[in-house]
Amino acid sequence: MLRVLERSCVLAVAVSLAACAGLAPEARADYYRYDWTQEITERSKRYTIWGTGEERHGYEVAYKGPRVIVRGSTTNSDTYECPGVDSVSSWMAVADDPDSASRSFTSASTAAVASQLGGSYLVTTTNWSADDINIRVVSSCTNDWIAYPYFTKSLVEYLEDWVAGLLQGTPDWVALVVKSFAWFSSASRASSGEAPVQAERAGNVFRLRDGTNRLALSFRQSRHSRRPPAIYLATNPSAADCRARRLHVPVIDGSGAALIELRCHGLKRGATARVTIRKGIRRTFPLHEGKGTMHIRLDKPPGTVEPLVHLSTRPSNAPCRTVRHRLRLTRTTMDLRLAGRCGRAARDAVGALYVGGLLAAGSDASG
């Protein structure tokens, strides 16, 4: 359950805590132009235009962009461009190291427009974790958008294999492109893990066993949303000895995937976990001039995975700041106290509390 125990004159700036992400300001903007040294793989075909007899040779080349650091609780807006006169035909942002594969981020781009008009495209990535993440933007570029039209990727095709490769130190960039961009119809089914399932409104049930359990789901959310969803976890029986070890939630242009790793011991036959994906919990409250405090208590599943807490203001430039915080974690709860100060211009301003990430089933998701 989410309990906002105290609130008044609450601030909303970036809160650099483990398990608590604040307002995500724009961090930086860089420009990257792909070249042949970054090529991952390519494909091509020759064909004839029906009716005109024109012969064409179309090709598509996949490139790996440079590593980009997105600081905790910030947003990067970087520009990418294909070589020469080629145009983008697909793209995605991926975690680039094991630690980043246990954090949450969302990315969106203008690539769909650039695929038709040509030129550069903007990729905006928001890191909703308090710690930094390392990502790379993988893009495919083509000289012929008729032969290779813009493709909307499905994150679930790569998620489990990609994370497994990062953890083992052997990420397979070619397999990432082939599976995620569906370059071959059968490639996307050649996964070493179980096929991820589409998140259902009533939740998805997974069988559990002793040892490591990996639960993978795909979901959709608003393309313009930069926030990760709330992911509710419940076990049956409720006293099952399972601990959440890892959560990775990338969302690309509204197409998202969640990979949850549970470690279980002493389970009885028939034990299950139910995972339900919803919009994050959201609460609003008035801001006032002067000092104030907020006390937030969250129920979380046992384990090391912590919920994400985001505080913001409307208007976003309200003169509020954090002056101190205290975070306490127990096996099943997160207790956060924030103290802040707002200036005179904060009159009539509104604060917003957003909670996402992995939560215990039964947490209050209304509002």
FENFENKA-V704032 format. One record per run of one state. SS is the DSSP state (H for helix, E for strand, L for the rest). FROM is the first residue (numbers start at 1). TO is the last residue. Records with the same first field share a line. If there is no record, write none. Layout:
# FENFENKA-V704032
SS = FROM-TO + FROM-TO
This chain:
# FENFENKA-V704032
L = 1-1 + 8-16 + 18-19 + 21-24 + 29-30 + 34-35 + 49-54 + 65-67 + 71-73 + 82-86 + 96-99 + 103-103 + 110-110 + 118-120 + 128-132 + 143-154 + 158-158 + 169-172 + 181-186 + 190-196 + 199-203 + 208-210 + 221-229 + 237-240 + 253-254 + 266-271 + 279-280 + 287-289 + 300-302 + 304-307 + 315-319 + 330-332 + 343-343 + 347-349 + 361-367
E = 2-7 + 17-17 + 20-20 + 25-28 + 31-33 + 39-48 + 55-64 + 68-70 + 74-81 + 87-95 + 104-109 + 121-127 + 133-142 + 197-198 + 204-207 + 211-220 + 230-236 + 241-252 + 255-265 + 272-278 + 281-286 + 290-299 + 303-303 + 308-314 + 320-329 + 333-342 + 350-360
H = 36-38 + 100-102 + 111-117 + 155-157 + 159-168 + 173-180 + 187-189 + 344-346
